[in-house]
Amino acid sequence: MPAGSGVRGPAMPVLTELLHRLRGRVARTPLVGRLAGGDEESTAVALAQGFVASLMILVGSWGVGWLASTQQSVFARTTFLHPLRVEAPGVIACTVLLALGSMVLCRAWLRLGQRGGDDAGTQGRAVRNAVLLWSAPLMLTFPIFSRDVYSYFGQGRLLHSGLSPYENWISQLPGWFAQGSDSLWAESASPYGPLFLMASQAIYFVTNAVPEAGVILFRVLAAAGVLLCLYVLPRLASAHGSDPAWAVWISLSNPLFLLNMIAGVHNDALMLGGILLSFLLARRGRPLAALLAVSVAIGIKPIAVLALPFIGLALAGRGAGWPARVRAWLYTGAVVAAALTLFGWVSGLWFGWIPAMAGAGSAAFPYAPVGLLGLGIGWLASLAGADLSTVADLVFTVFKLAALGLTAFLALRRPAMEPVLGCAYALTAAVVLAPIIQPWYFLWLVPLFAAVKVHTGGWVRFWYLLSMVLVLAGVVDQVSVAQWINIALVRGIAAAVGLLYLAYLVFVDPKTAQLFTRRTLEKGPQTP
């Protein structure tokens, strides 16, 4: 948990004095005063603040969250939410609630870290309760921060129709746009593994194509992944000498994690949980179970295949010579190949995920450095008559090969690197060198680094700020409003509210501003 070394002197005395007076007045109302921060140092206050923030996010999502418009949609056929979704005052109110609630949740997270206390058991219970309590309202939100869940639904529909999501696109389905899928991915091969696609097909079938029911079931899967991470991460951190409470706090109770995994309904938590569980089982001397766990992770999201060399190292043991390492890698490859063959046979998709994964990234995001570089080089080449897409894809391939090369170097180096840390570095390379960088990709990395006690002040302070910036960016970028409402205005309001509160947390708030000063040393709580 972060700890400060005294409250920073106010940079803006007049504003700070006004804020102190306002806090004094608010504090006279006990409940409001406690939720506003007050002088209470109990973790219960941070938990309550986060829960209220989650409720604000819940209500806000009803106005600007993503909603399918198919005939099967329950809410699309009713007028119950019209005051919030089609009337400008309701949309603006929900936007403010979503933006403000998201930033208040960030403050609750920071304050929870500062209020951890000295007892390791108390710290562990506090962060675990935060994950559970703050997630509860998010289970009922409309999808926010992403509408990928509707792509899951569409790919399940493809498979249910007898089409391979690796060879066919969502845009081939009648009414695909009304079903809620993002047009950006409508003509892309599925990046998910056969195990997850079978789950998507089953969800599409049992819900009878009702999107709201599909969202609920996909969210149950996402919550299962969060619970798996919550079970495994503290045990893995403890096994590596890291502080379990700090590891859970910095990664799993982080609003960026909860809002993307629970509210955003992403399957990444299941993949991450499988990787973490695999390392834990390997450390406990259960090789077959470890390899089955990572096979499931690959069957959900094939990028997890990058963990295999390091799972092999974990099975071989620290300090193992080349013969032991090679035997471990051969055993790892044989078991995982058998499991994936089984998944491919049952699904009928076999190994279609391999070319799909190799071709992933054709829809580059300009704000990913490699995406920007590839598009830039492609544009320059197009001036000489070359095809922009062909050249850009070539650049993307070079960087993918560079990520694979770095993974191989980390796995083969002598002396052998700590396997969990090596996996963290390999996934970092895969994220940074990809033409697409989504905010939740960073959430693959932090739990692995936290599990092996990598929490120096510099990157931790940066992670605080990056988490909050990415939360705000998700709010601004992913609001869903009717066509007759000015989306630029709605996004501007969300950005203004979020930036003002973010600036308050970083520069003004006497409790949280100290976390962002150079004098503050971020470190985990000292376990007795």
C-alpha positions in Angstrom: 0.0 0.0 0.0 1.3 3.5 -0.7 2.4 5.6 2.3 3.1 9.3 2.4 5.7 11.1 4.4 3.6 14.1 5.4 1.1 16.3 3.7 2.5 18.4 0.9 2.4 22.1 1.3 -0.4 23.8 -0.6 0.6 25.1 -4.0 -2.6 27.2 -4.2 -3.2 28.6 -0.7 -6.4 30.5 -1.5 -8.1 27.5 -3.3 -6.9 25.2 -0.6 -8.3 27.4 2.2 -11.7 27.4 0.4 -11.6 23.7 0.1 -10.8 23.3 3.8 -13.8 25.5 4.7 -16.1 23.5 2.3 -14.8 20.3 3.9 -15.6 21.6 7.3 -19.2 22.4 6.3 -19.7 19.1 4.6 -18.3 17.3 7.6 -21.2 18.6 9.8 -23.4 16.2 7.9 -22.0 12.8 9.2 -22.8 10.5 6.3 -21.9 13.1 3.6 -18.8 14.1 5.5 -17.6 10.5 5.7 -18.2 9.9 2.0 -16.4 13.1 1.1 -13.3 12.0 3.0 -13.4 13.9 6.3 -10.7 13.1 8.8 -11.7 9.5 9.2 -8.8 7.1 8.6 -10.7 3.8 8.6 -10.7 1.6 5.6 -14.5 1.4 6.0 -14.7 5.0 4.7 -12.7 4.2 1.6 -14.9 1.1 1.0 -18.0 3.2 1.4 -16.7 5.9 -1.0 -16.0 3.3 -3.6 -19.4 1.6 -3.2 -21.2 4.9 -3.7 -19.0 5.7 -6.7 -19.9 2.3 -8.2 -23.6 3.1 -7.7 -23.1 6.4 -9.5 -21.4 4.5 -12.4 -24.3 2.1 -12.4 -26.9 4.8 -12.8 -24.8 6.7 -15.3 -24.4 3.6 -17.5 -28.2 3.3 -17.9 -28.1 6.6 -19.8 -24.8 6.3 -21.8 -23.8 2.6 -21.7 -24.0 0.4 -24.8 -27.3 -1.1 -25.6 -28.2 -3.4 -28.5 -31.2 -2.4 -30.7 -32.3 -5.7 -32.1 -35.9 -6.9 -31.9 -34.8 -9.4 -29.2 -33.5 -6.7 -27.0 -35.6 -6.2 -23.8 -34.7 -2.5 -23.3 -34.9 -1.5 -26.9 -38.6 -2.4 -26.9 -39.5 -0.3 -23.9 -39.7 3.4 -23.1 -38.6 2.9 -19.5 -35.1 4.4 -20.0 -36.1 7.1 -22.5 -35.7 9.9 -20.0 -32.1 8.9 -19.5 -31.2 7.8 -23.0 -33.0 10.0 -25.5 -33.6 13.3 -23.6 -30.6 15.6 -23.5 -30.9 16.5 -19.7 -31.0 12.8 -18.8 -28.0 12.0 -21.0 -25.9 14.8 -19.6 -26.8 13.9 -16.0 -25.8 10.3 -16.7 -22.6 11.4 -18.3 -21.7 13.5 -15.2 -22.5 10.6 -12.9 -20.4 8.2 -15.0 -17.4 10.6 -15.2 -17.6 11.7 -11.6 -18.3 8.3 -10.2 -15.3 6.8 -12.1 -13.0 9.4 -10.6 -14.4 9.1 -7.1 -13.8 5.4 -7.4 -10.1 6.2 -8.2 -9.9 8.4 -5.1 -11.4 5.6 -3.0 -8.8 3.2 -4.4 -5.9 5.6 -3.6 -7.3 6.2 -0.1 -7.7 2.5 0.6 -4.0 2.1 -0.1 -3.2 4.8 2.3 -5.4 3.5 5.0 -4.2 -0.1 5.0 -3.1 -0.3 8.6 -0.3 -2.4 10.1 -1.9 -5.8 10.3 -1.4 -8.0 7.2 -4.6 -9.9 7.8 -6.6 -6.7 8.1 -5.0 -5.3 4.9 -5.8 -8.5 3.0 -9.4 -8.5 4.1 -9.8 -4.8 3.2 -8.6 -5.1 -0.4 -10.5 -8.3 -0.9 -13.7 -6.6 0.4 -13.0 -3.7 -1.9 -12.9 -5.9 -5.0 -16.1 -7.6 -4.0 -18.0 -4.6 -2.7 -17.1 -2.3 -5.6 -17.8 -4.9 -8.2 -21.4 -5.6 -6.9 -23.1 -2.6 -8.5 -20.9 -3.0 -11.6 -22.5 -6.4 -12.3 -25.7 -4.5 -13.1 -24.4 -1.8 -15.4 -25.0 -1.6 -19.1 -21.6 -2.4 -20.9 -19.3 0.6 -20.5 -15.7 1.3 -21.5 -16.2 -1.2 -24.4 -18.8 -3.0 -26.4 -16.7 -6.1 -27.0 -19.2 -8.2 -25.3 -21.5 -7.8 -28.3 -18.7 -9.0 -30.5 -18.5 -12.1 -28.3 -22.2 -12.5 -28.8 -21.8 -12.1 -32.6 -19.0 -14.6 -32.8 -21.1 -17.1 -30.8 -23.8 -16.5 -33.4 -21.3 -17.2 -36.2 -20.3 -20.5 -34.6 -24.0 -21.4 -33.9 -24.7 -20.8 -37.6 -22.0 -23.3 -38.6 -19.4 -20.6 -39.6 -15.9 -20.4 -38.3 -15.2 -17.0 -36.6 -11.6 -17.4 -37.8 -12.7 -17.5 -41.4 -15.9 -15.4 -41.4 -16.8 -12.0 -40.1 -19.6 -10.6 -37.9 -20.6 -8.3 -40.8 -21.8 -11.4 -42.7 -24.6 -11.8 -40.2 -28.0 -10.2 -40.9 -28.6 -7.4 -38.5 -25.1 -7.5 -37.0 -24.9 -3.8 -36.4 -28.2 -3.6 -34.4 -26.8 -6.5 -32.3 -24.3 -4.0 -30.9 -20.9 -5.1 -32.3 -18.3 -2.4 -32.9 -17.9 -1.8 -36.7 -14.1 -1.6 -36.1 -14.1 -5.4 -35.5 -16.9 -6.3 -37.8 -14.6 -7.5 -40.6 -11.8 -9.1 -38.5 -11.1 -12.7 -37.6 -11.8 -13.6 -34.0 -8.8 -13.1 -31.7 -10.2 -15.6 -29.1 -9.5 -19.2 -28.5 -11.8 -22.2 -29.3 -12.7 -22.7 -25.7 -14.1 -19.2 -25.3 -15.8 -19.3 -28.7 -17.6 -22.5 -27.6 -18.8 -20.6 -24.5 -20.0 -17.8 -26.7 -21.9 -20.2 -28.9 -23.5 -21.8 -25.8 -24.5 -18.4 -24.4 -26.0 -17.3 -27.7 -28.0 -20.6 -27.8 -29.3 -20.6 -24.2 -30.3 -16.9 -24.3 -32.2 -17.3 -27.5 -30.3 -14.3 -29.0 -31.5 -11.9 -26.2 -28.5 -9.5 -25.9 -29.2 -8.4 -22.3 -29.2 -12.1 -21.1 -26.0 -12.6 -23.1 -24.4 -9.7 -21.3 -25.4 -11.1 -18.0 -23.9 -14.5 -18.7 -20.7 -13.1 -20.2 -20.4 -10.9 -17.1 -20.7 -14.0 -14.9 -17.7 -15.4 -16.8 -15.8 -12.2 -16.4 -16.6 -12.1 -12.6 -15.4 -15.7 -12.4 -12.1 -14.6 -13.8 -11.9 -11.8 -11.3 -12.6 -14.2 -8.5 -10.0 -16.6 -9.8 -7.4 -13.8 -9.8 -8.5 -12.7 -6.4 -7.9 -16.2 -5.1 -4.6 -16.9 -6.8 -2.7 -13.6 -6.8 -2.2 -13.2 -3.1 -1.0 -16.8 -2.8 1.4 -16.4 -5.7 2.7 -13.1 -4.3 3.2 -14.6 -0.9 5.1 -17.5 -2.5 7.5 -15.0 -4.1 8.0 -12.8 -1.0 5.8 -10.0 -2.2 3.1 -8.4 -0.1 -0.2 -10.1 -1.0 -2.4 -7.2 0.1 -0.3 -4.7 -1.9 -0.3 -7.0 -5.0 -4.1 -7.3 -4.9 -4.6 -3.6 -4.2 -2.3 -2.3 -7.0 -3.9 -4.5 -9.6 -7.3 -6.1 -8.8 -8.9 -3.4 -6.7 -7.7 -0.8 -9.3 -10.7 0.9 -10.9 -9.2 0.4 -14.3 -9.3 -3.4 -13.7 -12.8 -3.5 -12.2 -14.3 -1.1 -14.8 -12.8 -3.0 -17.8 -13.3 -6.5 -16.5 -16.7 -6.3 -14.8 -18.4 -3.2 -16.2 -16.7 -3.6 -19.6 -17.3 -7.4 -19.6 -13.9 -8.6 -20.9 -12.6 -12.1 -21.0 -9.1 -11.1 -20.1 -9.6 -11.8 -16.4 -10.2 -15.4 -17.2 -7.0 -15.6 -19.3 -5.0 -13.8 -16.6 -6.4 -16.0 -13.9 -5.4 -19.1 -15.9 -1.8 -17.8 -16.2 -1.5 -16.9 -12.6 -3.0 -20.3 -11.5 -0.6 -22.1 -13.8 2.4 -20.5 -12.1 1.1 -21.1 -8.6 0.4 -24.8 -9.4 3.9 -25.2 -11.0 5.4 -23.7 -7.9 3.5 -26.2 -5.7 4.8 -29.1 -7.7 1.7 -30.0 -9.7 2.9 -29.9 -13.3 -0.1 -31.5 -15.1 -2.6 -29.2 -13.4 -0.4 -26.2 -14.1 -0.3 -27.0 -17.8 -4.0 -27.7 -18.0 -4.6 -24.2 -16.4 -2.4 -22.4 -19.0 -4.1 -24.5 -21.8 -7.4 -23.1 -20.7 -5.9 -19.6 -20.7 -4.8 -20.1 -24.3 -8.2 -21.6 -25.2 -9.7 -18.3 -24.0 -7.2 -15.9 -25.5 -4.3 -17.3 -27.5 -1.9 -14.5 -26.5 -1.4 -16.5 -23.3 0.8 -18.9 -25.4 3.7 -16.5 -24.6 3.6 -17.8 -21.0 4.5 -21.3 -22.1 8.3 -21.0 -22.1 8.2 -19.5 -18.6 5.7 -22.2 -17.3 8.3 -24.7 -18.5 11.1 -22.8 -16.6 8.9 -22.9 -13.5 8.5 -26.6 -13.8 12.2 -27.1 -14.3 13.0 -25.1 -11.2 15.4 -22.3 -10.6 19.0 -23.1 -11.4 18.0 -26.1 -13.6 20.5 -27.0 -16.3 19.8 -27.3 -20.0 18.8 -30.9 -20.0 16.1 -30.3 -17.3 14.9 -27.2 -19.1 14.6 -28.9 -22.4 12.7 -31.8 -20.8 10.4 -29.4 -19.1 9.7 -27.5 -22.4 9.1 -30.8 -24.2 6.6 -31.9 -21.5 5.0 -28.5 -21.6 4.6 -28.6 -25.3 3.2 -32.1 -25.4 0.5 -31.6 -22.7 -0.6 -28.2 -24.0 -0.7 -29.4 -27.6 -2.9 -32.3 -26.6 -5.2 -30.1 -24.6 -5.5 -27.6 -27.5 -6.1 -30.4 -30.0 -8.9 -31.6 -27.8 -10.4 -28.0 -27.7 -10.1 -27.7 -31.5 -11.7 -31.1 -32.1 -14.6 -30.5 -29.8 -15.3 -27.0 -31.2 -14.6 -28.0 -34.8 -12.3 -25.1 -35.2 -9.0 -27.0 -34.7 -6.1 -24.6 -34.9 -7.7 -21.8 -36.8 -6.7 -19.5 -34.0 -3.0 -19.6 -35.1 -3.4 -17.8 -38.4 -6.0 -15.6 -36.8 -3.6 -14.6 -34.1 -0.8 -14.1 -36.6 -3.0 -11.7 -38.6 -4.4 -9.9 -35.6 -3.7 -6.2 -35.7 -4.7 -5.3 -39.3 -7.0 -2.7 -37.7 -4.2 -0.6 -36.2 -4.8 2.1 -33.6 -3.0 5.3 -34.4 -2.2 6.0 -30.8 -0.3 2.7 -30.5 3.4 3.6 -31.3 3.8 0.7 -33.7 0.4 1.3 -35.2 1.4 4.9 -35.8 4.8 4.0 -37.2 3.4 1.3 -39.5 0.7 3.6 -40.9 3.2 6.4 -41.3 5.7 4.3 -43.2 2.8 2.9 -45.3 1.7 6.4 -46.1 5.2 7.4 -47.2 5.5 4.2 -49.3 2.1 4.9 -50.9 3.5 8.2 -52.2 5.9 6.1 -54.3 3.1 3.8 -55.6 3.2 1.1 -52.9 0.0 -0.2 -51.2 -0.3 1.4 -47.8 -1.9 -1.6 -46.1 0.7 -4.0 -47.4 3.6 -2.0 -46.2 1.9 -1.3 -42.8 1.3 -5.0 -42.3 4.9 -5.7 -43.1 6.0 -3.3 -40.4 3.5 -4.8 -37.9 4.9 -8.3 -38.7 8.5 -7.1 -38.1 7.6 -5.9 -34.6 5.6 -9.1 -33.8 8.7 -11.1 -34.7 10.7 -8.7 -32.5 8.4 -9.5 -29.6 8.7 -13.2 -30.2 12.5 -12.9 -30.4 12.6 -11.0 -27.1 10.4 -13.8 -25.5 12.8 -16.4 -26.7 15.8 -14.4 -25.4 14.2 -14.1 -21.9 13.4 -17.8 -21.8 16.9 -18.9 -23.0 19.1 -16.5 -21.1 21.5 -17.7 -18.4 21.2 -17.5 -15.5 17.5 -18.2 -15.9 15.1 -15.3 -15.1 12.4 -15.7 -12.4 9.7 -17.3 -14.6 6.8 -15.0 -13.5 9.0 -11.9 -14.1 10.1 -13.3 -17.5 6.4 -13.8 -18.5 5.6 -10.3 -17.4 8.4 -8.9 -19.6 7.4 -11.0 -22.6 3.8 -9.9 -22.4 5.0 -6.3 -21.9 6.9 -6.6 -25.2 3.9 -8.1 -26.9 1.7 -5.2 -25.7 4.2 -2.4 -26.5 5.2 -3.7 -29.9 1.6 -4.4 -31.1 -0.2 -2.2 -33.6 -3.1 -2.2 -31.2 -2.9 -1.2 -27.6 -6.1 -1.3 -25.6 -6.2 0.0 -22.0 -7.0 -3.4 -20.5 -3.9 -4.9 -22.1 -1.8 -3.2 -19.3 -3.9 -5.2 -16.8 -2.2 -8.4 -18.0 1.1 -7.1 -16.8 0.7 -5.4 -13.4 -0.5 -8.5 -11.5 2.6 -10.4 -12.7 5.0 -7.7 -11.8 3.2 -7.2 -8.4 3.5 -10.9 -7.7 7.3 -10.8 -7.8 7.6 -7.7 -5.6 8.4 -5.2 -8.4 7.1 -2.1 -6.7 9.7 0.7 -6.9 8.4 4.2 -6.4 8.9 5.4 -10.0 6.7 3.0 -11.9 4.1 2.7 -9.1 3.6 6.5 -9.1 3.3 6.4 -12.9 0.8 3.5 -12.6 -1.4 5.6 -10.3 -1.6 8.4 -12.8 -1.9 6.2 -15.9 -4.7 4.2 -14.3 -6.7 7.3 -13.7 -6.0 8.8 -17.1 -7.1 5.5 -18.8 -10.2 5.4 -16.7 -11.1 8.9 -17.8 -10.2 8.2 -21.4 -12.5 5.2 -21.3 -15.4 7.3 -20.1 -14.9 10.0 -22.7 -14.3 7.6 -25.7 -17.0 5.0 -25.0 -20.2 7.0 -24.3 -23.2 5.8 -26.3 -25.7 8.5 -27.2 -28.6 8.9 -29.6 -27.9 10.3 -33.1 -29.8 13.5 -32.4 -27.7 14.4 -29.4 -24.3 16.2 -29.9 -21.8 13.5 -28.9 -18.9 16.1 -29.0 -20.8 18.0 -26.3 -21.4 14.9 -24.2 -17.7 13.9 -24.5 -16.6 17.5 -23.7 -18.7 17.4 -20.5 -17.3 14.0 -19.5 -13.8 15.2 -20.1 -14.3 18.5 -18.2 -15.7 16.8 -15.2 -13.1 14.1 -15.2 -10.1 16.4 -15.7 -11.2 18.8 -13.0 -11.5 16.0 -10.5 -8.3 14.4 -11.7 -6.4 17.7 -11.2 -7.9 18.0 -7.8 -6.6 14.5 -6.8 -3.2 15.1 -8.2 -2.5 18.7 -7.1 -5.0 19.9 -4.5 -6.4 17.0 -2.4 -4.3 17.0 0.8 -4.8 13.3 1.1 -4.0 12.1 -2.4 -1.7 14.8 -3.8 1.2 13.6 -1.6 1.2 10.4 -3.6 2.4 12.3 -6.7 5.3 14.3 -5.1 8.9 13.3 -5.5 9.3 13.2 -1.8 6.8 10.4 -1.4 8.1 6.9 -1.3 5.6 4.3 -2.5 6.0 1.0 -0.9 3.9 -2.0 0.2 2.8 -2.3 3.8 5.2 -4.0 6.2 4.0 -7.5 6.9 4.5 -8.4 10.6 
